[in-house]
Amino acid sequence: MTTKRNHYVPEWYQKRFLKEGQNTFFVNTVQKNIKLPNGTEKAITPKIKIKGPDKIFYGIDLYNIFFKGIRIDEIEKFFFGSIDRKGKSGLIDYVNNDISGMHHSFSDFLEYISIQKIRTPLGLSLLKEKFHPKMSYAQLLIEMQFIKHIYCTIFAESVREVVSAKNSNIKFLLSDNPVAIYNPQILPEDKIFRTCSLHSIGTQILFPLDLNHCLIFTHLEYAKNPNIADTLKTKTNARNMDTPLIYLEANIRKRELSDNEVLIINNIIKKNSEKHYAASEREWLFPEKTISKKWHEYTDVLLPKDELYKFDGETFIGYKDGSVEYRDNLGHHRKMDHLKIKNSNTGHERYFDIQERNLIFINACNDILDLNKGKDWNFVRKNITNDQVIKIFKFFSSLFPRSCNILELLPTKEKNISRILYSGSINLKIVQTKIIELTKYFDEVFLINDFPNPEYLNKKYNPIENPEMFKSELIKNLSILFFLKPYIANKNIHFIPNPMIYDFNLRKYCIKMFEQRLKNKNYLPKTLQIDITEASINSAFMFSDETARRFISENINLENKDLDSIFTKLKNDYLEDPSTLLQKTSNQLQFHIYEPNLEMSFFIAQIIDSLLIFSDIERIEEFKDSTKKTTEHIIEYSIKMPFEKKLFYSNTDVNNKYKTTKETIFALYKSIKNDTSEINRIGIFNNAMACINNFNNSFTSTLKTNEFFTENINFYIGKSENFYLWQSLRLLACFSCNEYEKDVPLILSYC
């Protein structure tokens, strides 16, 4: 028999709030105002009802899916059946402080609280807002199951205190939104009260366990320093879906609350309820009547008073193979003090951002390679040593240590700054042409820095253990970094590490999605094929001229050209290319990376609020195949964009014309961002493209052909909606701790 009533607050949990021998609650409804015909509002006083656990906190077909008229209740029976069964056991162990039982059930307990935050009607509506307004209810239920662990890391790393009402005449309330939140800067009537981030440093989470016990989660930073002025700022190392270390005996259980203190907690529970809340006694339903404290003063009751030492300090774990795992009190996997900088005026500490770390790294490489002592780059290409390779890679891993929170370091969204994220192959030639071109038309260009991090590489293929095989890769990467230094310093280019590399769970989820999406399809882009071929030729020259000649004859289409002339040209290219190693060696690793992939491209673009540009048309085809987007739903326009051959052009008139095109593209981006009307979008897009095209034609007619060239750029918008991937939205919901865009309004690609 299928289940029609789906309890979003389980009956077994409700019964923990009934007195012995009692089987019904006093249930009240949240007071609401209705608008009268004359425009005034009238408060409707709700009637208190008496109901049992089976009659409250449920929804009709809340978790059921219908297929051809047949009700399917597997989510209720199997998904929540398992979670509630394990969660009940975990909750009982936790209340009883059964350490032995908690060893087996504590993770289930945290999972239960996490999904309880999501499974209510309010939680599901907020989850839909977190994803996309066009999400179907069936898809929403799928995503709910997928992200059931989303808050477990927050709970595990917080200070956990169980406060008791045993000595109080008043006991804890129960509501239709049991996982309550409190932040002293947000009042219950504020619009953001329901959506307050759990990662805000001053946000506390309250979860009543029964009549006499309430669990309070507090971020350690806030517990140690409750006088923080801005309690809405994001906590340090904020993240979801990690694998934190937990000391099970680290729980604070000393405080016995007075009647007034219980009333304060009950008022928070009541204000968090969406429609209904319940109590074992009628009088408990109105805690606000006798509270004298103001909302922002509730912190005196909620903050833990002592035993914070249980959650502080550092943890080291040694394994049989000799390896050691580390965690600090904020969840970092490596010591991070050397990456902090203090403001001399305010005393406020912060971590170096990505731009600062890149510049520190570039300067350190100059020192290690003696480039600051008169050595030139060609000397380095010929004479780089294993010791220098080891020093450089060690320094890089110290700046971007294992599990470094890259998302936390990304620049925040800026309304008046135009941004674009490049997705595709990266080498020095591409950077010097395609990437630098983009800085003419966008304020900030984001580029993935795929510098190999030794902390994530197997010993056999690790530059610390085998530096010789990384010389070529290091020269290639450093040539890009040295070239980009002025652009990084001016924030024209953000050279960011791939977040997927530094977050194990993000990488695991992303690869799984990638494999499911691709199946047996192949979208090998042309630029990547060219990059692989050129690198193979250069590797052959590193071995010997004879090897290079043989490779060219066997793998390159000579098109009736003389082998000697082709060989001479390619060797000159190899010698003159600043990104190639000039040492004779046969054992060099090659990294050919086409990043970020489709999921990560959307993921990053939606976090930083940017356009996307793909280096190849194949990525657009991959996107179309991965969604229901077809040529019928996409408007495409190809434009010849002018670029100068010189990297820095001082002509004021020319720079002003670049600025005009830049402003037109940005205006187009902002216009279509919130306009879903197909007619409006098409009109705005066509007008902008015609404007840019006409302007570029008049612009290029005045240019000298030996100073400028043109590149075909394709512009794409959706006819009636912007571009998005369910895969990237899932990743954003799981791993982004800040606000993000629900889609990408405009995509570009090179032809």
RAMOGI-V964785 format. One record per helix or strand of 3 or more residues. SS is the DSSP state (@ for helix, = for strand). FROM is the first residue (numbers start at 0). TO is the last residue. Records with the same first field share a line. If there is no record, write none. Layout:
# RAMOGI-V964785
SS=FROM-TO ; FROM-TO
This chain:
# RAMOGI-V964785
==4-6 ; 24-28 ; 31-34 ; 40-43 ; 48-50 ; 57-59 ; 64-66 ; 69-71 ; 158-163 ; 178-181 ; 203-207 ; 212-217 ; 275-278 ; 314-317 ; 323-326 ; 339-341 ; 348-350 ; 418-424 ; 443-448 ; 492-496 ; 610-613 ; 633-643 ; 707-717 ; 746-749
@=10-16 ; 52-54 ; 73-94 ; 98-118 ; 120-129 ; 136-145 ; 151-156 ; 190-192 ; 219-223 ; 258-271 ; 281-284 ; 286-288 ; 294-296 ; 298-301 ; 307-310 ; 336-338 ; 353-367 ; 370-372 ; 376-382 ; 385-398 ; 405-408 ; 427-437 ; 453-455 ; 458-460 ; 466-488 ; 498-501 ; 503-517 ; 525-542 ; 544-554 ; 562-575 ; 597-607 ; 616-625 ; 651-672 ; 677-699 ; 725-734
